[in-house]
């Protein structure tokens, strides 16, 4: 059986103004963009150390693992905003969150204090023997980031559903102020280990989680009824059936980054290819971060006014591609690569070549985010496992073909593979949505579609 549609609360009759959607969306966009400043603060602090290369390297490797372990916690934001409509459903999501965060914490303890850490950092991440211990020391702090990130995202779900998204921006601004203040303390005292970066990051996450908890708890008490009429989500098992495919698809996506880096390492100019791809990718991700919450527009407004949601999406969907094209084909891109990012000469040229191919991904990404919002709205998150599999398959196939036929593309091998992978994921999701909507039209009133 297919899961019920999320949030089957009777829709409002009045339409939604575009200004209301912008008031909802812009704070989300700002909070996502401001995340990049967190890493600027941390890296700027670590560069003041006596041995900055070693310290930054240890922090970066530990952060690579955090990027994997934090992802399940971040998915609580989509799950909560999609499914929580009353206190019963929130308690069900909170119980799933508790077990999830307990599992993440247990894994963190094993990595930090057992031979598992040596295996992961020494074998999988390639750290040498004497490098593993400081990396594990960093992760002993960073493992708590996932816990507070999960708490933050859980209460973000309530805040987003209540359309008070400006609290996400407020929380991020307060977080950055706290991180900057702490960084100045360490700079004045002296940066002596890579754990400094982890402490700054954790402190910022605790601050943001505290703001989200305070506002989310207030909204839970004031705005959520004990039981919303016709809302089907009451038990943790129902929540997990929605959450599990999101988790699996995110774990599948983990393959893409290492595969691209391995492939770039086999190009004729490996070092420059990897560096140029990283620089172009960072610019691309900064642009996409400002438009990464279109799925929340769908979850919160589509049932009320689907036509207005489509208009809003049309207004925004092509902006990331246009921005990246502007950076790729005008002197603006060279200025960004040269001044803020420090790329020069051959690295600058190679980065711009990769950036031009990322335009494909930015155009596809916004429509994919919109389409994934529809999947979540319809409770069809299982589709995301297969769509992400399509993404990874096309990415790997493109890497193999390029390395065989045109390895001289260098950094463009990675950019093309990642872009075509996202495009393939979009095509699969659109095909699946067509089947979902067709099934809704053919089902008689009150009939449950076969799964």
MOPE-V136733 format. One record per backbone hydrogen bond with DSSP energy under -0.5 kcal/mol. CO is the residue of the C=O (numbers start at 1). NH is the residue of the N-H. If there is no record, write none. Layout:
CO	NH
CO	NH
//
This chain:
7	9
17	20
17	21
18	22
19	23
20	24
21	25
22	26
24	28
25	29
26	30
27	31
28	32
29	33
30	34
31	35
32	35
33	36
34	37
34	38
35	38
35	39
36	40
37	41
38	42
39	43
40	44
41	45
42	46
43	47
45	48
46	49
49	52
51	55
52	56
53	57
54	58
55	59
56	60
57	61
58	62
59	63
60	64
61	65
62	66
63	67
64	68
65	68
65	69
66	70
68	72
70	73
70	74
71	75
73	76
74	77
74	78
75	79
76	80
77	81
78	82
79	83
80	84
83	85
86	90
87	91
88	92
89	93
90	94
91	95
92	96
93	97
94	98
95	99
96	100
97	101
98	102
99	103
100	104
101	105
102	106
103	107
104	108
105	109
106	110
107	111
108	112
109	113
110	114
110	117
114	117
114	118
115	119
116	120
117	121
117	122
118	122
118	123
119	123
119	124
120	125
121	127
128	131
128	132
129	132
129	133
131	135
132	136
133	137
134	138
135	139
136	140
137	141
138	141
138	142
139	143
141	144
142	145
142	146
143	147
144	148
145	149
146	150
147	151
148	152
149	153
150	154
151	155
152	156
153	157
154	158
155	159
156	160
157	161
158	162
159	164
160	163
164	167
165	168
165	169
166	170
167	171
168	172
169	173
170	174
171	175
172	176
173	177
174	178
175	179
176	180
177	181
178	182
179	183
180	184
181	185
182	186
183	187
184	188
185	189
186	190
190	192
191	50
193	196
194	197
194	198
195	199
196	200
197	201
198	202
199	203
200	204
201	205
202	206
203	207
204	208
205	209
206	210
207	211
208	212
209	213
210	214
211	215
212	216
213	217
214	218
215	219
216	220
217	221
218	222
219	223
219	224
220	224
223	225
225	87
226	88
228	231
230	232
232	234
235	238
235	239
236	240
237	241
238	242
239	242
239	243
240	244
242	246
243	247
244	248
245	249
246	250
247	251
248	252
249	253
250	254
251	254
252	255
253	256
253	257
254	258
255	259
256	260
257	261
258	262
259	263
260	264
261	265
263	266
264	267
267	270
269	273
270	274
271	275
272	276
273	277
274	278
275	279
276	280
277	281
278	282
279	283
280	284
281	285
282	286
283	287
284	288
285	289
286	290
287	290
288	291
289	292
291	294
293	296
293	297
294	298
295	299
296	300
297	301
297	302
298	302
301	305
305	309
306	310
307	311
308	312
309	313
310	314
311	315
312	316
313	317
314	318
316	319
316	320
318	322
319	323
320	324
321	325
322	326
323	327
324	328
325	329
326	330
326	333
330	333
330	334
331	335
332	336
333	337
334	338
335	339
336	341
337	343
344	347
344	348
345	349
346	350
347	351
348	352
349	353
350	354
351	355
352	356
353	357
354	358
355	359
356	359
357	360
357	361
358	362
359	363
360	364
361	365
362	366
363	367
364	368
365	369
366	370
367	371
368	372
369	373
370	374
371	375
372	376
373	377
374	378
375	380
376	379
377	6
380	383
381	384
381	385
382	385
382	386
383	387
384	388
385	389
386	390
387	391
388	392
389	393
390	394
391	395
392	396
393	397
394	398
395	399
396	400
397	401
398	402
399	403
400	404
401	405
402	406
406	409
407	410
409	412
410	413
410	414
411	414
411	415
412	416
413	417
414	418
415	419
416	420
417	421
418	422
419	423
420	424
421	425
422	426
423	427
424	428
425	429
426	430
427	431
428	432
429	433
430	434
431	435
432	436
433	437
434	438
435	439
436	440
437	441
438	442
439	443
444	447
447	449
449	2
//
